[in-house]
């Protein structure tokens, strides 16, 4: 994967992660859940955990690509 592909992938995954977090927040607000409860939901959501991991992996790959450019 080249640098441009990595940047696009990170951008798309990050955008999706933010939308998912916003959806959880919006639904929690409609249900009048306490803040600590929807924070717990966000922190323990499997899909969000996987997205965070994917972003970390892409960041590490991006760093290794940039180091190999030297």
KEFIRO-31941 format. One line per field, with one value per atom (N, C-alpha, C): x, y, z; residue in one letter; atom name. Coordinates in Angstrom, 1 decimal, m for minus. Layout:
<nodes>
x = c(X | ...) $
y = c(Y | ...) $
z = c(Z | ...) $
type = c(A | ...) $
atom = c(CA | ...) $
</nodes>
This chain:
<nodes>
x = c(0.9 | 0.0 | 0.9 | 0.6 | 1.5 | 0.9 | 1.7 | 1.4 | 0.0 | m0.4 | m1.7 | m2.8 | m2.7 | m3.7 | m3.8 | m2.7 | m2.7 | m3.5 | m3.2 | m3.9 | m5.4 | m5.8 | m7.2 | m7.9 | m7.2 | m7.8 | m8.0 | m6.9 | m7.1 | m8.2 | m8.3 | m9.4 | m10.8 | m10.9 | m12.3 | m12.6 | m11.7 | m11.9 | m12.2 | m11.4 | m11.6 | m13.0 | m13.4 | m14.7 | m15.8 | m15.7 | m16.7 | m16.8 | m15.6 | m15.5 | m16.2 | m16.0 | m16.6 | m18.2 | m18.6 | m20.1 | m20.7 | m20.0 | m20.5 | m20.6 | m19.6 | m19.6 | m20.7 | m20.9 | m22.0 | m23.3 | m23.5 | m24.8 | m25.1 | m24.1 | m24.2 | m24.6 | m23.9 | m24.1 | m25.6 | m26.0 | m27.3 | m28.4 | m28.2 | m29.2 | m29.3 | m28.1 | m28.0 | m28.7 | m28.5 | m29.2 | m30.7 | m31.2 | m32.6 | m33.2 | m32.4 | m32.8 | m32.5 | m31.9 | m31.6 | m30.7 | m29.7 | m28.8 | m27.8 | m27.3 | m26.2 | m25.0 | m24.2 | m23.0 | m22.0 | m21.8 | m20.9 | m21.3 | m22.6 | m23.2 | m22.8 | m23.1 | m22.8 | m21.3 | m20.5 | m19.0 | m18.6 | m19.2 | m18.9 | m19.3 | m20.4 | m20.8 | m19.8 | m19.4 | m18.4 | m17.1 | m16.6 | m15.4 | m15.4 | m16.5 | m16.6 | m17.3 | m17.6 | m18.2 | m17.1 | m17.4 | m16.5 | m16.1 | m17.1 | m16.8 | m15.9 | m16.1 | m15.2 | m13.8 | m13.8 | m12.5 | m11.7 | m12.4 | m11.7 | m11.3 | m12.1 | m11.7 | m10.5 | m10.5 | m9.3 | m8.0 | m8.2 | m7.0 | m6.6 | m7.6 | m7.2 | m6.5 | m6.9 | m6.3 | m4.8 | m4.7 | m3.3 | m2.4 | m3.0 | m2.2 | m1.8 | m2.7 | m2.4 | m1.4 | m1.5 | m0.5 | 0.9 | 1.0 | 2.3 | 2.8 | 1.9 | 2.4 | 2.8 | 2.1 | 2.5 | 3.9 | 4.1 | 5.4 | 6.5 | 6.2 | 7.3 | 7.6 | 6.5 | 6.7 | 7.5 | 7.2 | 8.0 | 9.4 | 9.7 | 11.1 | 11.8 | 11.2 | 11.8 | 12.1 | 11.5 | 11.7 | 13.1 | 13.7 | 15.0 | 16.1) $
y = c(m1.2 | 0.0 | 1.2 | 2.2 | 3.4 | 4.4 | 5.5 | 6.5 | 7.1 | 7.3 | 7.9 | 7.0 | 5.7 | 4.7 | 4.6 | 4.7 | 4.7 | 5.9 | 7.1 | 8.3 | 8.2 | 7.7 | 7.6 | 6.6 | 5.5 | 4.4 | 5.0 | 5.7 | 6.3 | 7.3 | 8.1 | 9.1 | 8.5 | 7.4 | 6.8 | 6.0 | 5.3 | 4.6 | 5.6 | 6.6 | 7.7 | 8.3 | 8.6 | 9.2 | 8.3 | 7.0 | 6.0 | 5.9 | 5.9 | 5.8 | 6.9 | 8.1 | 9.3 | 9.3 | 8.8 | 8.7 | 7.7 | 6.6 | 5.6 | 6.1 | 6.8 | 7.3 | 8.4 | 9.2 | 10.2 | 9.5 | 8.4 | 7.7 | 7.2 | 6.6 | 6.1 | 7.2 | 8.3 | 9.5 | 10.0 | 10.2 | 10.7 | 9.8 | 8.5 | 7.5 | 7.5 | 7.6 | 7.7 | 8.9 | 10.0 | 11.3 | 11.1 | 10.5 | 10.3 | 9.5 | 8.5 | 7.6 | 8.2 | 9.4 | 10.1 | 9.2 | 8.6 | 7.8 | 8.7 | 8.3 | 9.1 | 9.0 | 10.1 | 10.2 | 9.1 | 8.6 | 7.5 | 6.2 | 6.1 | 4.8 | 4.8 | 6.0 | 5.9 | 6.0 | 6.5 | 6.5 | 5.0 | 4.3 | 2.9 | 2.1 | 2.4 | 1.7 | 2.0 | 3.2 | 3.6 | 2.9 | 2.8 | 2.2 | 0.7 | 0.1 | m1.4 | m1.9 | m1.0 | m1.5 | m2.2 | m3.4 | m4.2 | m3.6 | m3.0 | m2.4 | m1.2 | m0.4 | 0.8 | 0.3 | m0.7 | m1.3 | m1.7 | m2.4 | m2.9 | m1.7 | m0.7 | 0.5 | 1.2 | 1.3 | 1.9 | 1.1 | m0.2 | m1.1 | m1.0 | m0.9 | m0.7 | 0.6 | 1.7 | 3.0 | 2.9 | 2.2 | 2.0 | 1.3 | 0.2 | m0.6 | 0.2 | 1.0 | 1.9 | 2.9 | 3.4 | 4.4 | 3.8 | 2.6 | 1.9 | 1.6 | 1.2 | 0.9 | 2.2 | 3.3 | 4.6 | 5.0 | 4.8 | 5.2 | 4.4 | 3.1 | 2.2 | 2.6 | 3.0 | 3.5 | 4.7 | 5.7 | 6.9 | 6.7 | 5.8 | 5.5 | 4.8 | 4.0 | 3.3 | 4.2 | 5.4 | 6.4 | 7.1 | 7.0 | 7.6 | 6.9) $
z = c(0.0 | 0.0 | 0.0 | m0.9 | m0.9 | 0.1 | 0.3 | 1.2 | 1.0 | m0.3 | m0.6 | m0.2 | m0.5 | m0.1 | 1.5 | 2.1 | 3.6 | 4.2 | 3.6 | 4.1 | 3.8 | 2.6 | 2.3 | 3.2 | 3.5 | 4.3 | 5.7 | 6.3 | 7.6 | 7.6 | 6.6 | 6.6 | 6.6 | 5.7 | 5.6 | 6.9 | 7.5 | 8.8 | 9.9 | 10.0 | 11.0 | 10.9 | 9.7 | 9.4 | 9.8 | 9.5 | 9.9 | 11.4 | 12.0 | 13.5 | 14.2 | 13.7 | 14.2 | 14.0 | 12.9 | 12.6 | 13.6 | 13.8 | 14.7 | 16.1 | 16.5 | 17.9 | 18.0 | 17.0 | 17.0 | 17.1 | 16.3 | 16.3 | 17.7 | 18.4 | 19.7 | 20.7 | 20.5 | 21.4 | 21.2 | 19.9 | 19.6 | 20.2 | 20.0 | 20.5 | 22.1 | 22.6 | 24.1 | 24.6 | 24.0 | 24.4 | 24.3 | 23.2 | 23.0 | 24.1 | 24.6 | 25.6 | 27.0 | 27.0 | 28.3 | 29.2 | 28.6 | 29.3 | 30.0 | 31.2 | 31.8 | 31.0 | 31.1 | 30.2 | 30.4 | 31.7 | 31.9 | 31.2 | 31.1 | 30.4 | 28.9 | 28.2 | 26.8 | 26.5 | 27.4 | 27.3 | 27.5 | 28.4 | 28.5 | 27.3 | 26.7 | 25.5 | 24.4 | 24.2 | 23.2 | 23.4 | 24.7 | 25.0 | 24.9 | 25.0 | 24.9 | 23.6 | 22.7 | 21.4 | 20.6 | 20.2 | 19.4 | 18.1 | 17.4 | 16.1 | 16.3 | 17.3 | 17.5 | 18.0 | 18.8 | 19.2 | 17.9 | 17.0 | 15.8 | 14.9 | 14.8 | 14.0 | 14.6 | 16.0 | 16.6 | 16.3 | 16.4 | 16.1 | 14.6 | 13.7 | 12.3 | 12.1 | 12.7 | 12.6 | 13.2 | 14.3 | 14.9 | 13.9 | 13.3 | 12.4 | 11.2 | 10.6 | 9.5 | 9.8 | 11.1 | 11.5 | 11.6 | 12.1 | 12.2 | 10.8 | 9.9 | 8.5 | 7.8 | 8.1 | 7.5 | 8.0 | 9.3 | 9.9 | 9.3 | 9.1 | 8.6 | 7.1 | 6.4 | 5.0 | 5.0 | 5.9 | 5.8 | 6.2 | 7.1 | 7.5 | 6.4 | 5.6 | 4.5 | 3.3 | 3.4 | 2.3 | 2.5 | 3.7 | 3.9 | 3.3) $
type = c(X | X | X | X | X | X | X | X | X | X | X | X | X | X | X | X | X | X | X | X | X | X | X | X | X | X | X | X | X | X | X | X | X | X | X | X | X | X | X | X | X | X | X | X | X | X | X | X | X | X | X | X | X | X | X | X | X | X | X | X | X | X | X | X | X | X | X | X | X | X | X | X | X | X | X | X | X | X | X | X | X | X | X | X | X | X | X | X | X | X | X | X | X | X | X | X | X | X | X | X | X | X | X | X | X | X | X | X | X | X | X | X | X | X | X | X | X | X | X | X | X | X | X | X | X | X | X | X | X | X | X | X | X | X | X | X | X | X | X | X | X | X | X | X | X | X | X | X | X | X | X | X | X | X | X | X | X | X | X | X | X | X | X | X | X | X | X | X | X | X | X | X | X | X | X | X | X | X | X | X | X | X | X | X | X | X | X | X | X | X | X | X | X | X | X | X | X | X | X | X | X | X | X | X | X | X | X | X | X | X) $
atom = c(N | CA | C | N | CA | C | N | CA | C | N | CA | C | N | CA | C | N | CA | C | N | CA | C | N | CA | C | N | CA | C | N | CA | C | N | CA | C | N | CA | C | N | CA | C | N | CA | C | N | CA | C | N | CA | C | N | CA | C | N | CA | C | N | CA | C | N | CA | C | N | CA | C | N | CA | C | N | CA | C | N | CA | C | N | CA | C | N | CA | C | N | CA | C | N | CA | C | N | CA | C | N | CA | C | N | CA | C | N | CA | C | N | CA | C | N | CA | C | N | CA | C | N | CA | C | N | CA | C | N | CA | C | N | CA | C | N | CA | C | N | CA | C | N | CA | C | N | CA | C | N | CA | C | N | CA | C | N | CA | C | N | CA | C | N | CA | C | N | CA | C | N | CA | C | N | CA | C | N | CA | C | N | CA | C | N | CA | C | N | CA | C | N | CA | C | N | CA | C | N | CA | C | N | CA | C | N | CA | C | N | CA | C | N | CA | C | N | CA | C | N | CA | C | N | CA | C | N | CA | C | N | CA | C | N | CA | C | N | CA | C | N | CA | C) $
</nodes>
